[in-house]
Amino acid sequence: MHRHIFDLMNHQSVFDVIGDATRRRIFALLVAEGELCVCELMAALDDIQPKVSRHLSVIRDAGLVSVRREGTWIFYRLAPSLPRWVQDILNTLRADAVPELTSDRARLKKMPGRPARIAA
């Protein structure tokens, strides 16, 4: 019998992933925006693609996000089947908990050529 990844998820592994400031900003953006692609995260974080992709890889490997491909775009969103306790923690990542969120969202809003979503 295969155990679901969330059966194996423990508090320490989740805290290890969200312990990084850049990853907290990514989570805060995903909580606020719902779904973003790498280019949108790069614009919002004002950071380079390899660094953003590396952080997304850590988050993805921990099972905290789901990935959806649409043409050449790859979109990330919080995994829909996260345990309630993980959802509760991530939902606390608002502007008061992640001070950069306001400026990150402002940069995202100004991003030229944001990809249109066919279906989310």
Residue pairs with C-beta under 8 A, 6 or more apart in sequence:
4 81
5 63
6 63
6 81
6 82
6 83
6 86
9 62
9 63
9 83
9 86
11 85
13 62
14 62
14 64
14 86
14 89
17 23
17 58
17 59
17 62
17 64
18 24
18 27
18 89
18 90
18 93
20 55
20 58
22 45
22 47
22 51
22 55
23 55
23 58
23 59
24 93
24 97
24 98
25 44
25 45
25 98
25 100
25 101
25 104
26 41
26 45
26 52
26 55
26 56
26 59
27 59
27 64
27 78
27 90
27 93
28 93
28 94
28 95
28 97
28 98
28 100
28 101
28 104
29 36
29 41
29 44
29 45
29 101
29 104
29 105
29 108
30 36
30 65
30 76
30 77
30 78
30 90
31 78
31 90
31 91
31 93
31 94
32 94
32 101
32 105
33 40
33 105
33 108
34 77
34 120
35 68
35 75
35 76
35 77
35 117
35 120
36 44
36 75
36 76
36 77
36 108
37 73
37 74
37 75
37 76
37 115
38 49
38 52
38 53
38 56
38 74
38 76
39 49
39 111
39 115
40 108
40 111
40 114
40 115
41 47
41 52
41 56
41 76
42 48
42 49
42 52
43 107
43 108
43 110
43 111
44 104
44 105
44 107
44 108
44 111
45 52
45 104
45 107
46 107
56 65
56 76
59 65
59 76
60 67
60 76
63 79
64 78
64 79
64 82
64 86
64 90
65 76
65 77
65 78
65 79
66 76
66 77
66 78
66 79
66 80
67 74
67 75
67 76
68 74
68 75
68 77
68 120
69 75
70 115
70 117
70 118
70 119
73 115
75 117
75 120
77 120
78 87
78 90
82 90
93 101
94 101
95 101
95 102
108 114
